[in-house]
Amino acid sequence: MKKIIYNRELCDFCGTCVGVCPHDAIELSENDLEITDKCTVCMNCVYICPIRALEAKDEE
Amino acid sequence: MKNKYDVIVVGAGPAGSTAARFAAQSGASVLMLEKDREVGVPVRCAEGVGEKGVLTVLDKLEPQWIDQKITGVMLYSPSGMEVKVDSKEVGYVLNRKKFDQGLAELAAKEGAEIITKAYVYDLIIKDEKVAGVKVKHLGNEYEIFADIVIGADGVESRVGRWAGLKTRVPMKDMETCAQYTAQNIDLDENYCHFYFSSSIAPKGYLWVFPKGNGLANVGLGISGEASKDKSVYQYLEEFMKEYFPNAAIITTVVGGDPCSLEQDEIYADGLMLVGDAARQVNPVSGGGIVNGMVAGKFAGIVAGKAVQEKNFTAKRLSEYQKLWHNSEGKKNKIFYKLKEFVYNMSDKDLDDTAKVILDLPMEKRSILGLFKSAMVKKPSLILEAIKVFT
């Protein structure tokens, strides 16, 4: 099972991923991003992120 | 901060501030909430506007809002042909930080309250109607009630989603963008510069917008469809290395530009969306400042009337979408068709178009002429282009 994780060091909190998420699975606050369990790992957020702050990783 | 207002505006960009200004002007009590510590920052924008458009919403442009006056565009074809086109209309590269703060001050002068570091995390819904917002501010959580909430929360557009509106942007229509503001950019500063090429900016373009004295915004946007193999940030780095190796970077920003068709509905009971949140950018240019302000003005005026009439139903607020559609929305439908065409042109098509324009004397060149040459095999599209460029 893969899971989307985000890299806090890279993320600019621009909200572009939120705009393309088909499942409203991304919670963005002032300085944090959370991928909720609505996520289906469709990869939209990974590909749209201007700076590649999101990636799909194997769940541990 | 009170616990009830007539109107709450979420987001203090140009669309939000303009909505707040016009709602307050009509006598409504208005609260505008900005999540960041400072209005106008970060500037996720190339900062270009046309004078004519801005002056439909503002009486004047303050000199401190303007970094550089622009008199035309310079286009670079994939093979490197340079096509200069002088514009009939004057343009400006703004200082968005000062501009956005100026617009917020105009709203404040009409009586709107403004709070920064105020993060809206949900709507209050009562009897299936929007009735206010939930906000975090300096470690505390508040519920603030309002008869009308105006969502001006940008590309994320979460306010609309919470109210049940479909604000998601298809991948192909979201332009993912990266931009440097950099020094030592040696180009003619009277022109905005655009680079078109599948290797520089696939399904998009790269811009250099001068800000004066060697400073410029250098950025690009590419379709979400074109960013699977390489990030837009990497495209930017490669371009800088090749074209401006001596540049010194002052600011780095990234963000998304929703270049989609207009949403079906940008209002609901007690709610209106404006600006990027309502997907109101010009899909072909990606420009959204003036459109956001025009929409903000209409939303503010309709909110003011709704407050006076004490009628906050979706039906009452639908007037806003009609006003927007008749002013800019219907043009955006045409701009979207032009975008679909231009973004699917091959490098050879782009070079061929550049050649045709280069053969024309300066005084015969125009942006409409450019589109006409590009779409020579699509006469129906030319007729539509004439509608939006004249």
Interface residues (C-beta under 8 A of the other chain):
Chain A: D12 C14 G15 T16 V18 G19 V20 C21 P22 D24 L28 S29 E30 N44 Y47 I48 C49 P50 I51 R52
Chain B: K35 D36 P42 R44 K117 Y119 Y121 K136 G154 V155 E156 S157 R158 R161 T167 R168 V169 P170 M171 M174 T176 C177 A178 G224 S227 K228 S231 V232 Y233 V253 V254 G255 G256 P258
